[in-house]
Amino acid sequence: MNKQDTRIVGADTPQILDNIRIAFEYELGEYVEPSSRLRGKVELRAALVNAARPYGTCRQLATMIGKRDHSSALHCEKLHDVYYNSSPQYRFNYAKALEVVEKFARRHRLLPRSNHQVGGAVSLETEIDTINLTILSLQKRRDSLIEGLDRSRAVSTFVTTHQQIKSI
């Protein structure tokens, strides 16, 4: 396929992205509202844009979420790490968006774009690297939570032991 050919499996890319958005909204049971500035809605839009990023241009992704220009998609991409590291709800929404996008891509045999081209091994390697980094990040987060839980248990055990000694 060349750069001008935006038709994949009988449908153009904007239509595919709209179908992905509709499936995502259905899965979560809430709408991606383009005019809302509530944090939950902003993170919802960002999760969908970042999950669908390999399959569309910034302009197409912005249109998918009801925005007028590509800068909205760039902004979502720029804040992905911030949201991912600080918001459990964003991580949930992003995981659900990835699930919806991947399911849709498999069903319609879509290939991710690479350097503004459709398909290619480079983009698949990049996707694998991204998944590996996500797994590493989640493992670190899990280890941190386990450490915190262990510290909490140690403190509560100390308090209980200390109180028992005082009562003797």
N, C-alpha and C positions, 0 to 999 in steps of 0.2 A: 504494500500500500504506500502511496506517496503522501506528501504533506497535505495536499488538497482533499484527499479522499477521507472524509470523516464518517463514512458509512461502515458500520461494523455489524455483521449478522442482520442485515436488512433494516437497521434503525440508525439514525444519526446520533452522535455522541450526546448532544443536549437532551434528546429524548431518553436516552439510556440513563443519564444522570438524574433526570426528573423521576424516572421509575425507581431508581435507587433511593432518592429522597422519600418517595411515597412509601416504599417498603420499610425504610428506617423509621418514619413516623408511625407506621402501623405497629412495628415491633415494640416501640417505646410507649405507644399510646398517647403521644402528644405531638403537636404541630411544631415545625421549625418556623417560628414567626420572625420575618425579616425586620420588622420595625421595633421589636421588643429589645430593651437594653437591660433587662433583668439578667443577672449573672448566669442563672441556669439556662436561659435561652441562648445567650452568647456562647456559652460552653457547648451547648447542643449543636449549634451551627458550626463551631470550630471543629468539633469531633467529626462531624460528617464531612466537612471539607478536607480535613487531614486524612481521613480514611480513603476518600475518593480521589485524592491528589494524583495517584499514578494514572488515572484514567481520563483526565480532562485538563484543559488549559485553565489558567487562573480566571479568565473571563467566563468560561463555561461553568466553573465551580461557583463563582459569584452569582451567576444567573440561576443556578440550581437552588441556592438558598434565598433567592429573591432580592439580591443586591444588584446595583447598577453597573459597577465597574470592578476590574480585577484587583484593585487595592484591598478589597474586603477579604479576598482569598489569601492574599499575601499577608495580611494582618493575622488571619487565623493560623497560617503556617508559622509565622514568627513567634506566636504565643503558645504553640503546641507544648514545648518543654515546660514552660511555666505552669500551664494548666495541668499537665500530666503529673508533675512533681508535687503540686499543691492541692489538687482537688480529687478526692475519691469519686465524686459524681462524674467528673470529666473522664476519669479512667474507665468507669463503667460504660459511659456513653461512647467513648472511643472504641472500646472492645466490641460493643454491640454494632457500631458502625462498620468496623472492620469485618465482622461476621456477615453483615448484610451485603457489603460490597463484594467480599470474596465469594459468597454464595451466588450472587448475581453474575460475577465475572466467570465463574465456573460454568454456570448454567448457559451463558451466552457466549462462552469461549472468547472472552475478551483478553487481550494482552495489554499489560501496562505500557505506558509511553516511556520512552527513554530519549533524553535530549530532544524533546519535541517531535519524536518519531513514535510510531506505534510499534510495540513489541520490542524484542531484542533481549539477549542474554544479560546485557549490562544492567537493565532495569530489574531483572529477576534477581541478580546477585545483590543489588542494592536493597531490594525488598527483603532478602534473606538476612542481610546485615542489619537492617532495621528491626526485624523480628528478633534476632539474636541480642541486639542492644536492649530491646524491650524486656526480654526474658531476664537479662542480667540486672536491669533496673528493678524489676519485680522481685528477683531473688534478694537483692540488697535491701529492699523495702521490707520483705518478709523477715530477713535476719534481724533488721532493726526492731521490728515489732516484737519478735521473739525475745530479743535482749531486754526490751522495755518490760515485757511481761515477766521475765525472770527476775528483773530488778524489783518490780512491784511485789512479786511473791516473796522475795528475800526480805524486803522491808516489812511486809505484813507478818512473816514468820518471826522476824526479830521482835516486833511489837508484841506479838502473842507470847513469845518466850519471855520477854522482859516483864510483861504483866504477870505471868505465872510465877516468876521468881519473886516479884514484889509481894505477891499474895502469900507466899510461904513464910 
